[in-house]
């Protein structure tokens, strides 16, 4: 998964839908691995042990490839797990798991009704969670003089507004230390601008690569969040 930007659920969220007295309790959670997804499914089963069905789907990117699974959990084939997974796919959301717990209300819904209920409840919980972009960045610490600091901080904030980096910290000592996580594809552009603004006076210390959370609207300004195929 390294170096791929992706979109995921912003937070855990729940939503409930009632269809002909059947309750569909949907929950979504961002997860970092298949193990976390399976633990979440187990948690939801234990939370509602008397429910008839616990339909689920998850789509997880790991170092050795994607892990995509779904289950109808006793519902007619294709009426539960696949519609839930389709919600993740259509929203472009990965590293997330959805579990929809059903309490049977005594009336059969038929295949179309089940698909609508599972898809609708899954969509509602994803809407409640919102989404964020996880972008592959490298941390840089810029050491600049007080004379150059205003220009450098201003330039970095402009890039942040365009979704190219995220400011992390600013320290004022003998020099000004400005820390920013720069999206991988924009590292060269940002470094060149800082070098030009300070006539090469700025010192840039490289840190580690890693994922940084960006709000979806902000990241979209620079076209981030797409999953590489």
N, C-alpha and C positions, 0 to 999 in steps of 0.2 A: 504493500500500500504506500510505501514511502514515496514522497514527492507528489502524490495525487491530492488535489483539493477535493473536498466533498461537502455535501449538505447533510445535516442530521437534525433530529428533533432538538429543540432548544432546552427542553426540560421534561420531566415526567408530567403526564397529564392523564385525566380520565374523562370519559363522557358516557352517558347512558341513553339508550333508546328503548322504547317499549313498542312492540308490534304484536297486536292481538294477545295481549297479556303476557307475552314472552319478554323477559328483560335481557337486554344485551348491554353488558358492562364492559366497555373497551378501555384499555390502558396502553399507553406508549411510553417507552423509556429509551433514552440514548444509551448505547452499549459500546464497549471498546473491543469486544471479542465474542466469539461464539459461546464461550463458557459463561460470560455475563448474560447473554441472551437466554441460555438454558436455565440459569439461576433465576432470572426474572419470571420465566414461565412457571417454574416450580413454586416461586413465591405467590403467584396469582392463584395457582391451584390450591395452595394451602390456605389462602385467604378466603376462598369460596369453596370449601370441600364438598358441599352439598349440591353444587351446580351440576347440570347434566353435561355441559360441553365447555371446553376451554380451547377454543380455536386460536391458532397463533400463526404468525409469520415473522421472519426476521431476515435481514440482509446485512451482512457484516463483511467488511474488507479487512483481511489479515495479511501478514507478510507473505504467506504462501498461497494467497488467492482469496476469492470471494467464497463466503459461506452463506448460502441462501436456502432456507428451509420453510416449509409451511405444513400445517396439519388441519384436517377437517374435524378431527377428534370425534368421530362417530356420526357427524352430519353426512348427508348424501355427498358423494364425491363431487368436488368442484364448487360446492355451494358456500364454503367457509374460508378455508385457508388461502385459496387462490385469490378470491376477491379482496381479502385483507392484504395479501402481498401486493396486489395490483395497486392499492392505495400508495404504498411505499414507492413502487416503481414509477407511477405517474407523477408523484411529487418530486422524484429525484432524490429521495431520502435514503441514506445508507447508515450503517452503524446504529441501527435502531431496531427494536422489537415491539410488536403489538400483540396483545392477548385480548381476545374478546370472550368473555364468560357469558354463557346463556343459561338463564333459568326458564325452563319450559313452561308455557302458560296454558297448555292443554289443547291448543288449536294448532294443527299442522299449517305451516306457512307455504309449503310447496317450494320448489327450487328457486323460482324467481323471487319469491318473498324472502327466502333465506339470503340470497345474494344481496338484495337491497339492504337488508338489516345488518348483515356483517360489514358490507362496504360502507354503509351510512354511518354506523357507529365508529368504525375505524377512522373514517374521514373526520368525524367530529372530534375525536380525541387528538388527532394530528393537528387540526385547526387550533385546538386549545393549547397545545404545546408550543406552536410556532416553530420556526426553523432558524438555524444559524449556519454559517459557512465555516468549515474548519479548513484553514489554509496553511500550506507548508511554507514555513518561514525560517529565516536565520536571524539570530539575535546579533545586533551590533551595538557597541558602546562607542559613541563619538566623544572625544575629548577636544574641547575647543576653548578658545579664549573668551573672556567676557565681551570683547569687542565683536567677535564673530557669532556669539551665541544667539543673538536675536534673529539673524538671518538664517542660521541653521535650524533653529527651532521652528521658525515660520515655514521654511521649506518642508520640513518633515511633517508638520501639521497639514500642509496642503496635500502632501502625498497620502496622509492618513485619511483625509476627507475623500480622496479618490479610491480608497480601498487598497492601496499599494503597501501599506505597512500599518502597524499598531504601535503607538507610543507606549512605553513601559514605565520609564522613570526619568527624573531629572535631578541631579545633585549639584550643589554649588559649593565648591571648595576653592583650591588654588586655581583650578580650571573648572569649566562647566562640563559635566558628564551627562550626555543624553543617550538613553537606552531606547532602542526601537527594534521591533520584530518585523523584518522586511520580507514580504512575499518573494519567494525564490525567483520568479520570472522578472522581478523589478529591481533586483539587487544592483545590477550594473548601472541602471538608470539613476537610482538614488545616490549611489556612491560617486558617480561622475558629477552629479549636480553639487554635492557637498564639497567635492574637491575643487570645483570651479568657483563656488561661492567664497571659499576661504583661501583661494590661491594655494591650495595644497597644505595649508597650515593645520587642518583638522586631522586628528589621528583616529583611525577606525579600528577597533579591536573586534575580531570575529568571535562569535559564540557558537553555540550548538544549533543544529537544525531541529525543528519540532513543529507541532501543530499549534495554531493560535486561533482562538474563537473570534469570528467577525460577524457582526449583525448582517443578515441576508441583504438588506437594502444597501448597506455600505459596500459590501463585497461585490454586489452586482455592478457597481459603477466601473469596475475594472474587469468585468467578465469572469469573476471567480466563481467557484462552487461547482463547476461542471465535473462530472466523474469521467475520467479518461477511460476509453474503451480499449 
